[in-house]
Amino acid sequence: MSSGQQRYILYHYNHKPKHIHIHNISTTMSDFQSPESKQEWEGKLKGKKFHDDATTAPQTAFTKKDLPQKNRVVRPGQMMTKDFYEDRLNVHLDEKDHCTHCTFG
């Protein structure tokens, strides 16, 4: 079972079958992005301005097309889902859309 898959178990409670959603807990640290990947992305993006429109972005800015396929751009105060994808790059921005740091998850 890959780390992105989920598994289900069936148990009985008061004689009624119930399905419980359980995440794969056998994931090892080697399955997650390495600290070097995080540092590499922060080195590329930290301090740079994010632009939504790639056609008007200056050379010093970055856009969605510069990010990996699985990504999430997070602005201050933005609500986020709690789903975890170890290969998703989260780019955190400040109030002026400059990258402050990156995380995976």
Disulfide bonds with the S-S distance in Angstrom:
none
